[in-house]
Structure formats: structure tokens, C-alpha cells
Amino acid sequence: MAWNEQLPEWNATGVEPPASKKNEGWKPDDRPPADWFNWLFNRAYKVMQEIRIMLGGHVDAAAPHSGHETPAGATAKASAAETNAKSYTDNHAESKATHGIGSGYYIAKTSRSDQLPAYADVQDKPSSFPPSTHTHQGGDVTSKVSAASAADAVPWTGVTGKPGSFAPSAHKSSHASGGADALSPADIGAETPAGAQAKVNTHANTTSAHSATSAATASRIMIRDGSGRAKVAAPSASDDIARKAEVDVVQGNLAAHLADNAPHAELTSRTITVGSGKDFSTIQEAINSIKKRIDETITINVDTGTYAETVTISGFTGTGSIVLNGGADLANSVNYIITKQLIVNKCTLGISVFGFKFNGAGMTNATQGFVYIGSSLDVSLSYCTLDGSGVAFATERGLYIIFCFASVTGCEISNFNTHGITVSTNGNLYSGSNTGTGNTVALYTTAGIIRKGDTQPAGTTAEQTVNGGQIL
């Protein structure tokens, strides 16, 4: 088969876009990588090439092709099929035992046009039907009703053992005390009034009725002992009876709590370690161990490693601070990796984070940044690496600030397809001595303020402000 058009040859294989991008499609302001287009053009070329190869062996020839029937042959086969069908139907019409009828039985015929059985066609029927009303002699009836209740009617004369008159007149008084036919309690197996009262009194006065006990015994009625006490087993369910032992524990805890000068505050500076064989194995466990009010400095020292967790620092207050330490400088931050989001929210004391790398590998989106800082008064991020090169989200932000005062210094923020740094409503950020490349917009603010110092991350667009935002 001849082809007129030249194939759109494209040999650069490119990189297949992620499933998320295939499902959602292009969005306004998307800047898809060149390798995604290379992949699309290469796939289209390869598919068309395969189709041309598959059709290349098709024969351009008039019918019939190999294996097709000629008109004469088709006519002969149709005639033979007609002959066979006629022979089969002729034999079928003459058969009386078809359609699954068993041996010794035949298909019935009827004179009715609707093919329903006709009374006139029924053989050996009585001369009249239904037969006229008739009677049978008693000797002809060989069965009897087993119970009178099962019969249509039973004559009174046929009932045996009946009283002389029926129904008898009311006669309850004759059986009452003093009556002509009085019944005693003994006649009906009943207790006498005096005997019943005596038994009730005995039962009421017993100290072991129904095997009751003051001991903690399963499936037994509880009774007080001689001192008015009773025992139960140790409680298990929330609505079980509490014993004195459990109450004493609560009272002891309450006394200790009252003796603590500040039971809900950190009043002493201390250091917590995180890592294999340390105080805690995860960063979040260490944070969860801290009381919400802090009036001294709590330092969390994290060992090198990869921490596949979302780290949330939220709701802390007081005059102290929390210091989260990873690497000592930017170069060492790559040895302290957090794969999910860092969230600092609703904190009124100082929060300082040093020397971590955030790569987003465990995140499902980065709309609110690899690092989110919101509704807090004093948060600093230093010597940290925020790298979006390993993810492909529709919206990627490195650092996201809203409703707070924060600073970011000595950090590297790179490869975010939306913003390297975003400062939103009422956010106030100092950005100093930071680096980074490959961002679409390096510094972006909407209704917030960014105060610059020294170097800043680079981007296709260095700075962008909207809705009254300022970059100073």
C-alpha cells in the first residue's frame, strides 16, 4: 500500500508527565517542562509509525481476497443449506414425540384455534360433568376425622363425656370458702395464708439469700458484711464501680498536682534528643512531650537522618522559647531531611528552626508551602534548604507566611513553580542572606510585607506584589 504523507518523525523520548497532571490537564499560567512535550510528540510519532507498519502488508487487490467465497460457490452452499433445512422441518412436522416429551407420551392436539386443550378432545371423560349431587353409604367412607376440631361440624349427640346440661350455670360461689363444694389451698396445691407469710418473713430476715456474699465473687448478689461494707473486683470498663484503691490513686495525683507550683508550664530549661536510642524517635513525639506554656528555653536536638513526618508546632505560649536544631549550617542541612510539611501555628513565644532540608517527598500538595508559618509572633527559619525539584504539583510554594512576624536567613530556596517565598494577608517577613534558583516568582506578597536584606532567591520573576503587598 502506498503512503502519501511523511511521518512526523520525533525521536526525543522526553519524560512522561505525572498522573496528577494527566488527570487535571493544563491550568492557566502553567509552564510545562519541555520534556513533557517531547514525550507527547514522541508517543504520537511512534503510534502512527506502528499503524503504518501494521497496514504495510495489506494487499491492494480486487475481491475476492484469499479465503473469500466466489458468487457461484456461495450460491451452491446456500442451496444445500435450504435443502437440509427443509428435510429437517418435514421430519419434525411428522414426529409425535419431540420437544423433550418422555417415552410413552406424545404431543397432544386440540380443536381449539388458540391451542388450549378442548373439553371435547378429552378421552374417557364422564358422560356429564360435573356429576350431579349424590350420597355415599357409610360403608363407602373408609376414613374418619381424627379430632372433632378438624371436622366441619360435630353433632351434640356425638360428643361423649359431656355434662348433663351445657353450658353449666355460674357456680364459683360453690367452690369458695363456706360453699357447698369449697376448695381448700391443699386441694389445688397452694400455700396457706399463714404459711406463705411465714416464708416471706424468713426470706426477708435471712443474711444469705440467693447465696449473696460480701466478697468480690462473680455472678453473686452483693450483701453488706457485719461492718456495712462490700467488695467488688478491680474496675475495667469506664462505668464499673471504683474501689477505694482507685480513688486513692486519683487523690494522690490530685495532691501532687496541687503541690506543683506550675503544673502546666515548663519552668526549667531542658534539652530533648531525637533519633535512634534517644529520648524520642520522631520530632513530633518530642514536641508533643512539651507543656503548652513555656517560660524557659526548650531545645530539641535532632540526629542526622530522614524523618518522614509532618512536624507541627502549635498553640505554645509563655515567655520562653523552642529551639529545633538540625545541622549547624546550610551545607549540613542536607543531612537532616524532613519529607513532609513543617507547620508553625498560633504560637506567641519564640520558635527557632535551624539546619533542615525540606524536599516534599511525602507531601500530596504544596499549596501552603513546604514550610507554613501562621498566626504566630516570633518565628525564625535559618540555614535550611527548601528544594522543590523532586515534586511536580500544580502549585508549589517553598515558604508560606500569613498573619505573623517571621524571619528567614541563610536559607536556600529553589525550584518552585509558583513562588519561592509567599507572604499573604498581614504577614510580615524579614528575608536576609538567602539564595536559590529555578523559582517562577522568587518573592511574592499579597496584602503582606517582605523586608529584604542582602541576597535573595532568584526566579524568572524576582518580585511580585498584589493587593497592596509591599517588598521593601
QUIKAUR-V753141 format. One record per residue. PHI is phi in degrees with one decimal (NA if undefined). PSI is psi in whole degrees, -180 to 180 (none if undefined). D_LAST is the distance of its C-alpha to the last C-alpha in whole Angstrom. Layout:
PHI | PSI | D_LAST
PHI | PSI | D_LAST
//
This chain:
NA | 131 | 70
-85.4 | 147 | 68
-117.8 | 139 | 65
-95.8 | -34 | 63
-99.3 | 146 | 59
-81.6 | 138 | 58
-63.1 | 142 | 56
-79.2 | 74 | 52
-59.1 | 131 | 52
-150.4 | 108 | 48
-99.5 | -11 | 49
-72.3 | 118 | 45
-74.4 | -29 | 45
67.0 | -163 | 41
-128.2 | 130 | 40
-66.8 | 129 | 41
-62.5 | 156 | 38
-67.9 | 159 | 38
-58.1 | -35 | 40
-61.2 | -39 | 37
-72.4 | -38 | 36
-61.3 | -38 | 40
-74.7 | -39 | 40
-90.8 | -21 | 37
76.0 | -175 | 37
-73.4 | 145 | 34
-116.8 | 157 | 31
-54.6 | 139 | 29
71.9 | 8 | 26
-64.4 | 145 | 28
-124.0 | 77 | 28
-62.7 | 143 | 32
-63.0 | 150 | 32
-60.0 | -36 | 35
-63.9 | -28 | 37
-66.1 | -42 | 38
-66.2 | -41 | 39
-56.2 | -44 | 41
-61.6 | -45 | 43
-63.3 | -48 | 43
-64.7 | -40 | 45
-65.4 | -41 | 47
-63.5 | -43 | 48
-62.0 | -43 | 49
-62.7 | -45 | 51
-65.5 | -38 | 53
-66.0 | -46 | 54
-64.2 | -37 | 56
-62.5 | -42 | 57
-65.0 | -41 | 59
-61.6 | -44 | 60
-63.0 | -39 | 62
-65.0 | -43 | 63
-65.2 | -35 | 65
-87.7 | -8 | 66
-63.5 | -28 | 68
-90.0 | 4 | 71
-70.3 | 136 | 72
-87.9 | 126 | 75
-86.6 | 87 | 75
-145.0 | 153 | 79
-71.3 | 153 | 81
-63.6 | 150 | 82
-89.1 | 146 | 83
-74.2 | 174 | 81
-58.2 | 131 | 83
92.8 | -10 | 84
-83.7 | 149 | 84
-81.7 | 146 | 87
-80.7 | 159 | 89
-55.8 | -42 | 90
-65.8 | -42 | 94
-64.6 | -41 | 93
-63.0 | -39 | 91
-64.3 | -43 | 94
-62.9 | -43 | 96
-67.8 | -36 | 94
-65.3 | -40 | 93
-65.4 | -43 | 97
-62.4 | -40 | 98
-64.6 | -38 | 95
-65.0 | -42 | 97
-62.1 | -46 | 100
-62.3 | -42 | 99
-64.6 | -40 | 97
-66.4 | -41 | 100
-61.8 | -42 | 102
-65.6 | -46 | 100
-68.0 | -34 | 100
-63.2 | -45 | 104
-65.9 | -39 | 104
-64.4 | -40 | 102
-65.5 | -31 | 104
-84.8 | -10 | 107
-83.3 | 139 | 106
-99.4 | -13 | 106
-124.6 | 80 | 104
-129.3 | -178 | 101
59.5 | 36 | 97
81.9 | 10 | 98
-68.5 | 133 | 101
-69.7 | 168 | 103
-60.4 | 137 | 106
87.5 | -2 | 109
-124.3 | 153 | 107
-136.3 | 161 | 106
-70.1 | 129 | 104
-81.2 | 155 | 106
-114.2 | 159 | 107
-141.1 | 153 | 107
-87.4 | -5 | 108
-81.7 | 141 | 105
-70.7 | -23 | 103
-88.4 | 5 | 100
69.1 | 12 | 101
-82.2 | 152 | 101
-60.1 | 137 | 104
-102.0 | 140 | 107
-59.5 | -36 | 110
-64.8 | -24 | 113
-86.8 | -9 | 111
-75.3 | 129 | 112
-89.9 | 153 | 115
61.7 | 28 | 117
-83.2 | 159 | 116
-66.3 | 160 | 118
-66.0 | -30 | 120
-133.8 | 148 | 118
-152.3 | 135 | 115
-68.8 | 159 | 114
-66.3 | 157 | 117
-69.8 | 162 | 119
-59.0 | 138 | 119
-152.6 | 167 | 121
-119.5 | 165 | 122
-124.3 | 143 | 122
-69.8 | 151 | 125
-53.4 | -37 | 124
-64.2 | -22 | 125
-76.6 | -20 | 122
-88.9 | 115 | 119
-102.0 | -4 | 119
-127.0 | 163 | 115
-138.4 | 162 | 115
-75.3 | 131 | 112
-76.5 | -22 | 111
-142.6 | 141 | 109
-58.6 | -33 | 110
-66.9 | -19 | 107
-89.6 | -8 | 106
-85.0 | 155 | 109
-64.7 | -39 | 109
-158.2 | 146 | 112
-127.2 | 124 | 114
-70.9 | 143 | 117
-55.5 | -36 | 118
-67.4 | -20 | 121
-88.8 | -1 | 120
-88.9 | 128 | 118
-99.5 | 154 | 119
73.5 | 18 | 119
-83.2 | 156 | 118
-69.0 | 168 | 119
-61.9 | -36 | 122
-130.6 | 149 | 120
-149.1 | 134 | 116
-79.5 | 149 | 114
-65.1 | 153 | 115
-72.3 | 159 | 115
-58.6 | 134 | 113
-146.5 | 27 | 114
-56.7 | -35 | 111
-65.5 | -27 | 113
-70.5 | -22 | 116
-95.5 | -10 | 114
-74.1 | 166 | 112
-58.0 | 127 | 114
89.9 | -6 | 117
-78.6 | 172 | 117
-65.7 | -28 | 120
-130.5 | 53 | 118
-64.1 | 142 | 116
-104.8 | 136 | 113
-95.4 | 161 | 112
-54.4 | -35 | 109
-66.8 | -30 | 111
-61.7 | -32 | 112
-110.6 | 11 | 108
75.2 | 24 | 107
-97.3 | 158 | 105
-77.2 | 148 | 105
-73.8 | 156 | 107
-54.7 | -44 | 105
-66.3 | -41 | 106
-65.4 | -42 | 105
-61.7 | -42 | 101
-65.0 | -40 | 101
-62.9 | -42 | 102
-66.7 | -39 | 99
-62.6 | -43 | 96
-62.0 | -43 | 97
-62.7 | -43 | 97
-64.6 | -39 | 94
-67.9 | -31 | 92
-91.9 | -6 | 93
-73.6 | 151 | 93
-105.1 | 7 | 90
-140.1 | 37 | 90
-63.6 | 137 | 90
55.5 | 33 | 88
61.1 | 31 | 88
-63.0 | 149 | 85
-147.4 | 154 | 84
-89.9 | -7 | 81
-80.4 | 159 | 80
-77.4 | 86 | 77
-121.7 | 133 | 79
-67.6 | 144 | 78
57.1 | 35 | 79
-128.8 | 147 | 81
-69.2 | 138 | 81
-88.2 | 135 | 80
-133.4 | 145 | 82
-69.7 | 148 | 82
-82.9 | -171 | 84
-62.5 | -20 | 86
-98.6 | 7 | 83
81.5 | 17 | 81
-109.6 | 161 | 79
-146.8 | 156 | 78
-115.0 | 150 | 76
-132.1 | 162 | 73
-72.7 | 164 | 71
-59.2 | 135 | 68
-67.1 | 150 | 65
-126.1 | -54 | 64
-78.7 | 161 | 62
-64.6 | -24 | 60
-104.8 | 17 | 63
-72.9 | 161 | 65
-71.6 | 131 | 67
-85.4 | 137 | 65
-92.6 | 174 | 68
-60.6 | -34 | 68
-60.0 | -43 | 66
-69.6 | -39 | 63
-63.9 | -39 | 63
-62.4 | -38 | 63
-63.9 | -45 | 60
-62.1 | -42 | 58
-64.2 | -38 | 59
-64.5 | -42 | 59
-64.3 | -39 | 55
-65.2 | -42 | 55
-63.1 | -42 | 56
-64.8 | -38 | 54
-63.8 | -43 | 51
-67.4 | -29 | 52
-79.1 | -17 | 52
-75.7 | 127 | 49
-62.9 | -37 | 47
-142.9 | 79 | 43
-66.6 | -17 | 45
-118.3 | 26 | 41
-140.6 | 150 | 39
-87.7 | 112 | 38
-105.7 | -4 | 39
-128.8 | 134 | 40
-64.1 | 140 | 37
-154.2 | 164 | 38
-119.2 | 134 | 38
-114.6 | 138 | 38
-110.3 | 147 | 39
-129.4 | 132 | 39
149.1 | -176 | 41
-65.3 | 124 | 45
75.8 | 9 | 47
-98.7 | -169 | 44
-57.3 | -42 | 43
-139.5 | 154 | 42
-92.7 | -17 | 42
-126.8 | 155 | 39
-66.6 | -40 | 35
-65.5 | -36 | 36
-60.9 | -40 | 39
-63.7 | -44 | 38
-65.2 | -40 | 35
-66.5 | -19 | 38
-80.6 | -8 | 40
-91.3 | 137 | 37
-67.0 | 153 | 38
-71.3 | -24 | 35
-103.7 | 129 | 35
-128.4 | 122 | 34
-114.1 | 7 | 34
-133.4 | -166 | 34
-102.7 | 125 | 32
-107.0 | 118 | 34
-107.6 | 131 | 33
-115.1 | 112 | 34
-99.5 | 121 | 35
-105.1 | 134 | 35
-72.7 | 161 | 37
-61.4 | 151 | 37
146.3 | -180 | 38
-107.9 | 125 | 36
-113.0 | 102 | 36
-85.5 | 74 | 36
-153.0 | 153 | 35
-85.7 | 127 | 32
-104.3 | 119 | 31
-118.6 | 122 | 30
-115.6 | 106 | 29
-142.5 | 140 | 29
77.6 | 21 | 30
-90.9 | 143 | 30
-143.0 | 173 | 30
125.3 | -171 | 31
-101.0 | -1 | 30
-93.3 | -150 | 30
-159.0 | 162 | 28
-119.0 | 130 | 29
-119.0 | 119 | 28
-107.5 | 110 | 29
-105.9 | 127 | 30
-112.1 | -111 | 31
-79.1 | 159 | 30
-78.8 | -18 | 29
-152.4 | 178 | 27
-62.3 | -40 | 25
-60.3 | -36 | 29
-84.9 | -10 | 31
-61.4 | -27 | 29
-67.5 | -11 | 31
-93.0 | -1 | 34
-126.8 | 87 | 32
-102.8 | 130 | 32
-113.8 | 118 | 31
-85.0 | -14 | 32
-117.6 | -165 | 31
-82.0 | 145 | 28
-99.1 | 124 | 27
-119.5 | 123 | 26
-118.4 | 119 | 25
-146.9 | 136 | 25
57.0 | 49 | 26
-116.4 | 132 | 26
-103.8 | -2 | 25
-106.2 | 180 | 26
-76.3 | 132 | 24
-123.2 | 122 | 24
-123.4 | 131 | 24
-123.4 | 124 | 24
-124.8 | 132 | 25
68.0 | 51 | 26
-123.3 | 156 | 27
-109.9 | 131 | 27
-113.3 | 114 | 27
-111.6 | -4 | 29
68.2 | 11 | 30
-62.0 | -28 | 33
-100.8 | 8 | 35
-93.4 | 156 | 32
-102.4 | -15 | 33
-161.7 | 163 | 30
-129.9 | 32 | 26
-59.8 | -38 | 25
-106.7 | 28 | 23
85.7 | 156 | 22
-66.1 | -33 | 24
-124.7 | 124 | 22
-115.8 | 127 | 22
-127.3 | 119 | 20
-142.9 | 148 | 21
50.8 | 45 | 22
-133.9 | 161 | 21
-99.4 | -31 | 20
-152.9 | 90 | 20
-124.5 | 132 | 20
-126.2 | 140 | 19
-122.6 | 119 | 20
-132.5 | 143 | 20
54.3 | 40 | 22
-110.7 | 151 | 23
-109.6 | 124 | 24
-117.4 | 111 | 23
-126.9 | 115 | 25
-94.9 | 11 | 26
-68.6 | -21 | 29
-92.2 | 3 | 31
-124.1 | 164 | 31
-141.9 | 70 | 31
-94.3 | 158 | 30
-63.8 | -38 | 29
-126.6 | 122 | 26
-127.4 | 124 | 24
-127.2 | 142 | 21
-81.6 | -66 | 20
-116.9 | 130 | 18
-123.4 | 122 | 18
-119.8 | 134 | 16
-152.7 | 136 | 17
51.9 | 50 | 18
-162.5 | 169 | 17
-108.4 | 127 | 15
-150.9 | 166 | 15
-138.6 | 146 | 14
-131.8 | 121 | 15
-137.3 | 144 | 16
64.8 | 25 | 18
-105.8 | 158 | 19
-114.0 | 122 | 20
-125.8 | 112 | 19
-139.9 | 154 | 21
65.4 | 46 | 24
-111.6 | 125 | 22
-77.2 | -4 | 23
-114.8 | -78 | 21
-136.3 | 140 | 18
-69.7 | -53 | 17
-125.2 | 129 | 14
-119.1 | 126 | 15
-117.5 | 116 | 13
-102.7 | -162 | 15
-45.9 | 124 | 16
57.6 | 22 | 15
-86.0 | 144 | 14
-134.5 | 111 | 11
-124.4 | 136 | 10
-99.6 | 124 | 10
-117.0 | 114 | 10
-138.3 | 140 | 12
55.4 | 42 | 15
-104.1 | 155 | 15
-130.6 | -179 | 18
139.8 | 157 | 19
-141.1 | 172 | 21
77.4 | 14 | 22
-87.7 | 148 | 20
-70.8 | -53 | 20
-123.7 | 124 | 16
-73.9 | -56 | 14
-119.1 | 125 | 11
-136.6 | 134 | 12
-139.4 | 138 | 11
-126.4 | 111 | 14
61.5 | 30 | 13
-135.1 | -177 | 11
-130.6 | 132 | 8
-118.2 | 123 | 6
-105.5 | 120 | 5
-93.3 | 151 | 6
-148.3 | 126 | 9
61.1 | -142 | 12
-78.8 | 157 | 13
-134.3 | 158 | 12
-59.9 | 150 | 15
-98.7 | 158 | 16
-161.0 | 170 | 18
-56.4 | -42 | 19
-114.4 | 122 | 16
-70.5 | -44 | 13
-143.1 | 147 | 11
-150.1 | 131 | 12
-125.1 | 141 | 11
-142.6 | 160 | 14
54.0 | 40 | 15
82.6 | 6 | 13
-64.6 | 154 | 10
-132.9 | 140 | 6
-121.9 | 115 | 4
-108.7 | none | 0
//
